[in-house]
Amino acid sequence: MSDNSLQINVGKHIQKLRELKGISQQDLAAKCNFEKSNMSRLEAGRVNPTLSTLEKVAKALDITLPELFTFS
């Protein structure tokens, strides 16, 4: 798996989890103290997030960090 495909898979998974929980992109961004545009780029896989960023997203989604990497 290339770095880019991992970014895309993580971003899509974040979007899927957010939608399953009924959270808007704006609300998730606010919970993470991000701009909505940054959350949009993260979900689109256009950025390479740090572990700190992913930890904030996991906490905001009320999941563990490893769950962000569990693609099914």
N, C-alpha and C positions, 0 to 999 in steps of 0.2 A: 504494500500500500504506500503510495507516495505521500509526502507531507501535505500536498494540496488536497488529495482525496480525504485525508484524515480531517483536515479543516472543514471540508464540505460536509462530511458525515457528522461531525460533532455539531456543526451549525444546524443542519437539518434535524438532528435529534433534539437539540435545544428547542427549536421551533415546534416540533411535534409534542414534546413534553409541555411546553407553554400552552399550546392549544388544547391539549387534553385536560389541563388544569383550569382552562377558561380564563387565562390571563392575557391581557393585551400586550403587545410588544412595548407600548409606552409604559405600562404599569411594571413590567418586568425590568425595563431599563431604569425606571425610578427606584425600584427596590435594590438595584445593584449600584445606584448612584452613577449611571451612565447616561449619555445622551441617547435619544431614540435612534439617531443615525448610526451610532456605534453598535447598538444592538442589532440593527438591520444588517450591518456589514458582518457582524459575528454570525448571525443566522444564515447569511448567504455564503459563508465560508471564504470571505474576501480578506479576512485578517487572521493572523496567527496569534491566538490569545495566550496570555501567560497563565501559569497555574493559579496565580492569585485571582485573575479575572474569572477563570473557570470555577474557582471555589466560591466566589461571590454569586455566580449564576446558580450553582448547585444549591447554595443556602437559600437563595431567593425562591427556587423551585421546590424547596423542602425535600431534597434528595441528597444522596451521597455523591462525592466527586466521582468515584468509579462508575456510578450509574450513567454519567454523561458519555461514557465510552462503551456502554452496553447497547449495541445496535442489533435490533431483531427485525 
